Amino acid sequence: MYTGLLHLHNSLRWLILLLALITLLKYFMGWFSQKSWRKSDNILSIVFTSVMDLQLLTGLVLYFFISPITQAAFQDFGAAMKNADLRFYAVEHFLMMLIAVVLVHIGRSKSKKAGSDRKKFGLSLVFFGIAYLIILAAIPWSRVIM
């Protein structure tokens, strides 16, 4: 079960990176050229947020119940903080990705409430863009080949 969920979590990473890039480019073009916010823009936001939520769910299951890495960290959290790899998964990766998901939800919510189309694109760009940078920083690049 661990291997399957880990592969799902790793695969979703690439889908999120691709979706985020597409979303950011589309929203930048919409904001820059002052296009109107369309149904497709809203759907893209929903899909991106939903995939982020699915990634969060698989990550939480791994983090709290299945991962031998976090289970080892939970055995002696003080010692885990002195080990860079354990600390990364037990604290840094978890918190940064949680912050990214929260930012995506805030961006989605604020863009829905925005009064103008340009503001919808702008708010989405800011929140999704910051989330994207955090995601890039929190990916365990040393384990990408898994």
Steps between C-alpha positions, in 0.01 A plus 500: 500500500787737581659454158171556318415817689854630464485444122163677487640789705806521275291485181261767620802726554562512125133560426496787751815657357356480148155626602652785699718605210208490255279688746759766571573555130131519410425738786803716419384529140148579619623764743755651261267521200200595715289208379171413661485225764334206331343179615815315388708719735274407788514130409880514482504650848267227629707222343828640635354540850347151490825333397677691778239366744549145376876541540447633853279203586754244377776693675312503830435127484868441431610746767283384788441132433724326248838659433787330679691829476250700703434207732872497581492876556202470735685243713751763614410841367796667671745271323309544174555875518876437500477282187454712186311231304258416780448868582425574134217245482373539856485880502619695197333310215178459696467865604604650169259285302220573745567872458493456120160327514363775727630768261334327204169493688532864601580596141201305371269655757623855444480466122138384524414809704699749290298770330684520170646242264844661517491476879398132478802426283728713717397345831525150359843577359632629831369220722555215253843639409618514861359149556686378190830638629443338838417169332821517298699572816336218698533219245756241609703533180753245620228234482344602167617184324275280716 
